[in-house]
Amino acid sequence: MIDLYALTSPNVQKIYIMLEECGLPYKEHFVDVWKGEQYKPEFAKINPNNKIPAIVDHDGPGGKPYTVIETRLGKVPYLGGQEYSIADMATFPWTRNHDAQGVKWEDNPNLARWFNAINERPAVKAAIAKITAIKSNRETASDDDKDRFFNRGRYARA
Ligand SMILES: N[C@@H](CCC(=O)N[C@@H](CS)C(=O)NCC(=O)O)C(=O)O
């Protein structure tokens, strides 16, 4: 069973539509972002980014959540199927810091194969080289800068 953390916005609607299209059973949990419920500690455990939509699939392989990509890439070379597509481009950047997410290549051989294939693409190499050359203050951001970025502290909107 999937737990869906939701309310009514377009970002949430796309997940409702996906779940209905797939015919998957799911249980709704309403997180009232207008009342700040996304900042409650119990929801932060589900999505540390404090945003909806979020889903938890308790029926992942072996009873463990989260191996969706590894399983998919065990069946097809790319996320969309046989061809490289926008789905791979959209997902690849989030897998570049897999270590920080506790995702080990030795436990995810299909993901590792896919990552290396995309990482070696000339266009991806060119894009990453350009991005790496951009001077960003991300690494030196102060706590106040981070509060502004995340709308926290004195920047939290009433
Ligand atoms: N990229 C995310 C964005 C999610 C998002 O921005 N969610 C909004 C509601 S539409 C939210 O939870 N906002 C609460 C907040 O930022 O505090 C997605 O598409 O799901």
The ligand as an SDF file (V2000), in Angstrom:
LIG
                    3D

 20 19  0  0  0  0  0  0  0  0999 V2000
    9.1630   19.8830   -7.3060 N   0  0  0  0  0  0  0  0  0  0  0  0
    8.1250   19.5450   -6.3530 C   0  0  0  0  0  0  0  0  0  0  0  0
    7.5480   20.8180   -5.7650 C   0  0  0  0  0  0  0  0  0  0  0  0
    6.6030   20.5200   -4.6440 C   0  0  0  0  0  0  0  0  0  0  0  0
    6.0330   21.7930   -4.0590 C   0  0  0  0  0  0  0  0  0  0  0  0
    6.4940   22.9110   -4.3470 O   0  0  0  0  0  0  0  0  0  0  0  0
    5.0090   21.6180   -3.2100 N   0  0  0  0  0  0  0  0  0  0  0  0
    4.3370   22.7390   -2.6020 C   0  0  0  0  0  0  0  0  0  0  0  0
    2.8540   22.5950   -2.7870 C   0  0  0  0  0  0  0  0  0  0  0  0
    2.4680   22.6870   -4.5230 S   0  0  0  0  0  0  0  0  0  0  0  0
    4.6060   22.7300   -1.1220 C   0  0  0  0  0  0  0  0  0  0  0  0
    4.5610   21.6910   -0.4910 O   0  0  0  0  0  0  0  0  0  0  0  0
    4.8960   23.8970   -0.5650 N   0  0  0  0  0  0  0  0  0  0  0  0
    5.0930   24.0420    0.8460 C   0  0  0  0  0  0  0  0  0  0  0  0
    6.2840   24.8830    1.1690 C   0  0  0  0  0  0  0  0  0  0  0  0
    7.0710   25.2210    0.2620 O   0  0  0  0  0  0  0  0  0  0  0  0
    6.4510   25.1870    2.3520 O   0  0  0  0  0  0  0  0  0  0  0  0
    7.0590   18.7640   -7.0750 C   0  0  0  0  0  0  0  0  0  0  0  0
    6.8440   19.0310   -8.2520 O   0  0  0  0  0  0  0  0  0  0  0  0
    6.4590   17.8910   -6.4830 O   0  0  0  0  0  0  0  0  0  0  0  0
  1  2  1  0
  2  3  1  0
  2 18  1  0
  3  4  1  0
  4  5  1  0
  5  6  2  0
  5  7  1  0
  7  8  1  0
  8  9  1  0
  8 11  1  0
  9 10  1  0
 11 12  2  0
 11 13  1  0
 13 14  1  0
 14 15  1  0
 15 16  2  0
 15 17  1  0
 18 19  2  0
 18 20  1  0
M  END
$$$$
